[in-house]
């Protein structure tokens, strides 16, 4: 495969990984809100989301970073280019937020559900924290997506 075709294939892989990772993250809050209407399915939904996050979204985000760096290097786009540098910083922030904070909140929400019900104070607190984190993560990921597509500066 010639270099332009290889670069195009890498770009396609990068876009597919973005669809998988971002698409999964966008659906998680929706699934939880739907399951909270019928609490009998809430535990299953939370565990299903955890599985999808661990084995689909997070690996896709990891490969997304690798393919993105490869595209920058192969395309001779300096990592200091403003839109790319901001995207990398946001990506790092989302990773820290996810592994450092969201993981703990997710565990607390599941533990609160298993020891009580969705109406209990512990679950409601964890749910509020998770919703706030969801909003931050989704906003950051959508800004990254916009920066990657628009390259505004």
N, C-alpha and C positions, 0 to 999 in steps of 0.2 A: 504494500500500500504506500503510495506516495505521501509526502509530508502534508500537503493540503488536505488530503482525504483523511489522514490520521488525525489531524487537528479538528476536522469537522466531526469525526467519530467521537473524539474526546469531548467536544462541545455538546454533542447530542447526549452522551452519557451524563455529562454535568447537568444538563437540563432535566433529564429523566430523574436523576437523583434529587434534584430540587423539587420536582413535582411530588415524588414519593415522600420526602422528608416534610416539606411544608404542608402538603396535603394531609398527611397523618396528623400533624400538630393542629391544624385547623379543625379537624373533626373531633378531637378529644373532648373539648368542653361541650360540644353538642351532644355527644353520646352520654356524657355524665348527666346533663340536664334532662335528657330523655329518660335515663334510668332512675333519676330521683323522683320521677312521677310514679314509678312502680318500684318501690324499694326492694322488692323480692329479687330484682335483677341487678341491683346496684353493685353488690360485691363482685358478681361475675363481670360486670362492665368495667369496674376499676381494675380488676386483675387482667382483663383482656387488653385494656389500654396500656397497662404496665408492660405486658408482653409485647405489644406492637411497638411501644416506645423503645424497649431494650433491643429487640431483634429486627426491627425494620427502620424506624425513624433515626435512632442514634447511629447505627451503622451507615445509613444513607447520608447523614450529616458529616460523619467522618470521611467518607469517600468524596463527598461534595467538597470538603476542604482540600483534599489531595488533588482532585481533578481541577479545582479552581486554581490552586498554586501551579499546577502543571501548565494550565492554559496561560496563566500570566507569564511564566518563564518562556514557554514556547512562542507566545505571541509578543514577547519583548515588552510587556506592560510592567513598568516598575511597581513594586509593592507600595511605593510611596505616592503613587497617583492618588489624588484626593478621594475619589469615589471608592477606590479599592481599599485604601487605608481605613476609611470610615467603616466600610463593610467588614473588614477583618477585625476591627476593634469591637464592632457590634456582635460579631460572631463569637469572639472570645468572651464578651460579657454574657451572652446567652448561655454559653457553655458553663461558665462559672455559676450563673444563676441556676441552671438546670442541675448540675452535679452538686453544687454546694448548698442550695436552698430548696429547690423544688423536690428533690429526692426525699428530703426529710419531711416536708409538708405532705407529700403523697403517702408516705408510710404512716404519718400521724392520722391522716384522713381514713385510711384503711383500718388502722388499729381502732380508731374511735367507732367506726361502723361495726367492726367485729365485736366490740365490747358494749355496744349500745344500739342506737338507731340513728337515722338521718336527722331526726328532730333533736337529738341531744346536743348540748352546748359544745362539747369537744368536737363533734363532727361539723357543726355549723362554723366553728372557728377555723378549722382546717379547710373547709370548703371555701370560706371567704379568702383565706390566704392563697389557696390554689387558684381561685378566680383572678385575683390580683396578679399573680405570677403568670397565669395564662395570658392575661392582657398585655403584660410587658413583653413576654416572649413572642407572642403573635405580632405585636407592633414592631418589634425589632426585626423579626424575620421578614415582615412585609417591606420594611424600609430597606433591608439588604437586597431583597428581590427587586425593588424599584431602582436601587443604585446599580445593580448588575445589568438591568435592562436599559435604563435611561442614560447612565454614565453622565450625570448632569454637570459635573465639575472635575 
